[in-house]
Amino acid sequence: MKNKEELLSNVFEYKLSNGMQVAVVEDSKINQVQFAAIVNAGLLESGDILLDGVKVDGLVALVMAKAFNYTALGKIGKILFEANALFDIEVTNSRTIFKVSTSKNAYELSTKLLNYFSNFEVTQTSLESAKKEAIFDIEKRLQDEKFVNTLKVANAVFSNFNQIDILKLYKKKINAINITILRKFYTKYYSSSSMGFFISGNIDKDLVKEALEKSSLAESKYKIVEKSENHEQEISNKEKSFYQEDVSREFSRVIIGFKFPSRKNMYEKYGNQLFSMYQYITYSMFSETAPTIEKAIKKGLITRINTFDLVEINEKTMLLGDFITFKPDNLIAFLQSSKTLTKAPSIQRFNKIKKQLVVTIKENCHNFDFVLGLYLMANANNLKLLDLVNDVVILSNKKFSDFLLDVKKYPHSIYVERGQK
């Protein structure tokens, strides 16, 4: 593999005069144009967002997203549908993403979408409708095992994680949201300084910029300051290293979660290549070819690898391995005693992981959601998308091995859903 092989070379990033970051993927092989306005606030925001001295949490971001869809002329989704475009809103852990898909008038519609962010109209009627939609949204998420388990593991891994309250207090918290809170939230987060724009398709980057510069979206009067977290204090807290509950099924689920230091501390130590290492580590530690996992499968301790993932929740980062088993105690003992779980891969295996990652990026280079996901990771860490994917190619086994030596020292927690025989 060539050391300087370039991936996604058709990506261009720039900043508009209003300060908003924009990424353009010029892709002539796609007839449809897709774009997204990205607000840097999501469902799992820390519970100490201050709006003029009032503390709120990420459930406000969810209600805000639902309420934003209502305008004096009707729902944005319906208006754009009549303009031959599809509209969708997604609220992730840390972002609110407004997506549009269209086969024509892409430049005009991109300006139109941003213009909606220049004027938020909310009434008591639309707020009540938004609250009902938000409650339905949460109830749907609570049926998603991955979402629920992410919350539970984060609760075990992080001593100061309070978003677990979503599991029991969401109705009360949502119903307490009023128009004043929404307007303040809108003023703080729905502005060019805390938003981004991503667009992909048969388009021209200069014409995209010209269209977006026409929008009336402006900067916020608020200055958003990131909260620094005391990681050392968290490491010394061992009270929640194990979390267990009984479930009414025969098989069990064992999830091991590693807590990483704060994003700021990680970046200061590893620089930009940290985020390419994130692409490698899940495969290295928890895939079926990882030495520890392969051995556990052969011993009959793992029936199925349910999922493995690196989860970023604002400044928090955790690495998860999620396994289905009929022998939870044996599996836990095996994982905790393993000397190879965080062991550096051989040169041969490292190159195999690299090849797999490069192939995945190439195969999905025309996939809007896949490339958007890479952009969101890069953007969240103040990194160019092109730099992120190219760092995947140039990362050395030596640097990755040094990284794994540190991961070995990170505190970990075990979450168990114990099946009843």
N, C-alpha and C positions, 0 to 999 in steps of 0.2 A: 504494500500500500504506500502510495506517495505521501511523504510527510507533510507536503503543503497542498494536499488535495482540498479544493474549495467546495463548500456546500452552500446552497441557497445564495449564490452570487447575484441573484436578481432581486435582492432585498436592499431597499434604500431607506435610510432614517434621517429625519431632520426635525427642526423645531419651528413652529409657526411664530409669527410676530407676537401672538398673545401668550406664548410660552408653552403651548401644548406640544408634547412629543408625538411624532407621527412615524409610522412604519408602513412602507409600500412594497408589496410583492408584485412585480410586473410579470405576469404569467399569461402568455398568449395562447397556451394550450387549454385554458379554461374559458368557456363562453360566459358563464355566470360570474358576476362580480359580488363579492361578499365583503362587508366591512363591519367594524365594531367600534363603538365609543365606549371607553373603559374608564370607570370611576374607581378611584383607589380607596374603596371602602366596601367591606363585605360582611357576611353573616357572623363570622367569628372574631369580630373586632374585640379588643380588650374592653372590659367593662368600665373603663374610666375615660371614655371620650368626653371631653368637656365642651359644652355648647354654652358659652357665656356663664360658666360656673356650674352648669347643670350636668350631672353625669348620666350618660346613656350607654347602651351597648349595641351590638351588631344587629339586633332585631329591628332597630330603627332603619338600618340600611335596607332591610328586606321590605318593610312597609313603604319606605321612600320609593323603592323601585316599582312597587305596585301602584302607588299613587301617581308617580310620574307619567304613567301610561294614560292617565285621564287628562283631557284638555277640554276647553270650552266648545271645541268643534267635534268632540268625540274622542275615542281611543286612538292613540298613535298607530297601533297595529292595524286598525280598520282603515285609517286614512292612507297608510302606506300600501295596504293591500289593494286599495282602489287605484293606486299608482303603479300596480304590477310589481309590488315588492313584498317580501315576507319579513316580519318583524318578530324578534324574540328577545326576552330578557332573562339573563342568567345571573343569579347571585351566588358567588363562590365563597370560599372561606374568607378571602381577603379582597375580592373585587366585585363590582357590579358591572355586567357587560351587556350592552344594548347592541344586538346584532341585526343586520339588514342583508337580505339576499335579493338581487335583482338581475335581470338580463338586459336592462336598458336604463338610460338616464342616471347612470351611476354617479356622475359628478354633481348633478343637480340634487339628487337625493342625499348625497353625503353632506352637502351644505344644509339641506333641509333638516337632517337629523341633528346636526350641531345647533341649529337655530332653536330647536326645542329646549335645549339646555340653557338658553338665555332668559327663559321666562317660565317659572313654575307656578301653576295655578292649582290651588287645592281648596275644596269646599268640605264642609262637614259630611255631606253625602258621599263624595268621592273618597274621603278618608275612611269612612265606615266600610265602604266596598273594598278598599285596599287592605284594611285590617282583616276582613273575612278571607280575602285571597291569601294573605300572609299566613294566617292560621292554617288554611288548607295546605299551603306549601310546606309548612313545618310538619304537619301530620303525615304528608306524603314522604318527606325525608326520614321521618322516624320509622318508616317501613323499610328503609334502605339500610341493610346491615353494615355496609362499609361506612356510611356516615355516622351511625350510632356508635360503632366500635372505635372510630377515629376520636370521637368525643370522649369515650370512656378511657381509651389509652392515653390521650392527652391529659386527662384528669389524673391518671396514675403517674405519668412521666413528669408533668410540670406542677410544682407545688403551688403556683399562683394562677392556675387555669380555672376560671369560674364560668366558662361558657357551657359547662355541663348542666347548668340551670335550664338550658333550652329544653332538656328532656322532661322537666316538670313544671317550669314556671312560664312557659312561652305565652300562654293565653293571657295571663295576668299582665305580663310585661307589654305585650302587643296592645292590649286594650287601654293601657295607661298612656300610650303615645297620642299626643295632641297636635293640632295644626302648628302651633308655635314651635314645637320641637322639630317638626318636619321642615319648616321654613328655615330654621337655623342650620339644620343639617344640610339642606340644599345649598345655602349660601356658602357653607364651609367646604363642601366636597364636590358639588356640581359646578366646577369652574375649570378653566383651562390649566391652571397651575397644579391641579390634582387629578387631571384626566389624561388619557392617551387615546390615540386613534390608530387602528390597524385596518388595512385594506388590501385585498388580493384579487387578481383577475387580469383580464386583457385591458389594461389601463396604462396611462402614462403618469409617471411620478410628478412631473411638472404641472400637468393639468389637475392632478389631485390637489397639489399645493395651492394652485390658483383658486380652485373651488372652495377649499377649506378656509382660505384667507377671507373669503366673502362672508363667512358666518359672523354672527354678532356675539359669539361666546367670548366672555371676558374672564380676567383673573379674579380670584376671590380676595376679599379684604382680610380674610383670616390667614394667619401663618400657621401651617401645620407642623408641629414639632414632634419628632419621634421620641418616644419614652425609652430611656435606657433601663435595662433590667439587671438586677444583681444576680448574675449567674452563680457566683461562688456560694451565695446563700442557698440557692436552689440545690446545688450539688450536696451540701451538707444535710439536706432534708431527706431522710431515708424512710419517712413514715408511709409513703405510698408506693413502695417498690413492688407491691403485689396487690392485685385487685382480682376478686373472684365472685362469680355468681352462678347459681344453678339454673339450668335450662331444661325444658321438658322435651328432650330428644335423646337419642342413643349416643350420638357422637359428640365430641367436645371440640372446642376451638381454643388454640393457644396462640396468643399474639405477644411477640417480644418487641419492645420499643426502646430505641436508643435516643437519648436526649442530647442534642448538640448544643454547644455554647451559643451565645447570641450571634445573630447574623453579623453584627459589627465586629465582634471579636474574631469570628471565623474569617471574615474578609481581610482583616488586618494581617492575619497569619498567612493565608493562602493566595490572596489576590484573586484576579478574575478566574483563574483555573479551578477555583473551588467549585464552580457551578458545572464544569465539565466532569469533575469527580462525582458530583451528585448523579450524573447520568450513569456512571459506571457502578456505583456502590451497591445498588439494589441487585443487579445481576451478579456481582461478585460475591455477595453474602447470602442471598436468599433464593436464587434460582435453583432449578433441579440439578444443575451441574456444579453448584458450589459444594466443596468437599464435605462440609458438615451436614448440609441438607441431603446430599446424595446418600451419605451413610445412614442418616436417620430414616430415609425412605426404605433402604435395603433392610434395616432392622425392623421395619414395620411400625415405626414410631410416628411417621407422617403418612396419612392416607392420601392427602391432597394438599398441594400448595394453593391456598385460597387466593392470596394476593401478596405482593410485596411492593412497597411504595416509600418514597421520601416525601413527607408532608411539610409544607411551609404554611404556618399560620401567623401572618404578620412577621414579627421578629423571632418567632419560635420555629425551630426545625426539629423534626423527629424522623427516625428511620424505622419502618415497621416491617416485620415479617409475620404473616398470618397463615396459620396451618390448621387443617382439619385432622383430628386424631381420635383414636379410641383408647389411647394410653397417655392421658395428659400428664400424669405425675412423672412417668418415665421420660417423656419428651422434655419436660421442664428441666429435669435433672441432667439430661443429656446436653441440652443447649447451654445450661449454666456451667457445665464442666468442660465444654468443648474448648480445645486449644486452637482449633482451625477456623472458627466462625469469622474472626476478624483477621485471619492470616492473609498476607498478600498473595495474589494469584501468581502462578508461574508465568514466565514470559509468553509461553505458548497460549495459555488461557487468557491472559490479558489481551493479547492480539486478537484472539477469537471474540472477546467481548467488544473490542473496538470495531471489528469488522461487522458484528451484529448491529451495533449502534449506527454505524455509517449506512448500512443497508436500510435500516429502519427509516432514517432521515430521508434517504433517496427515494424510497418507495412511497413516502408520505409527503413529498415536497409540493404536491398539488392539493393536499388535504388542508382545507382552511383551518379546521379546529386543531389539527396537530401542530401546524406552524404557529397558530395563535398561542397555543399552550407554551411552546418554546419562547415565543416573544414575551409572554407574561412573566415567565421565570427570569428571562434576561432583564426585562424592564424593572421588575421588582428589586433587582440587585444592581441597578444603574449600569447595566452592561448592554452593549449592542448585540442584537440578535445574531448578526453575522459572526461576531467575535465568539459568541457562545458555541455555535455549531463548529466553527473551525478549531476551537480549543479541544473539542472532542477528538479531533483528528491528531493533534500534535501532543496531547497529553502523554507523558512518559510513564512507564511502569514504576520507575524509581519514585517519582513524585506521588503517585497513587499509593505506593507501598508505605511511604512516610505518613500519608494521610490516615491509612488504616491503623498504624501504630497509635495514633491519637484516638481514633474511634474506639479502640480497645479499652481506653481509660475512661470513656464517657459513661455516665451512670445509665443503667437500663432498668426497665420495669417489665413485669409480666402481667398480662391480663388473661384470665381464663374464663371461658364459658364451659362449665362442667356439665356434661350430659348425664342424664339419669338412666342407669341400666335397668 
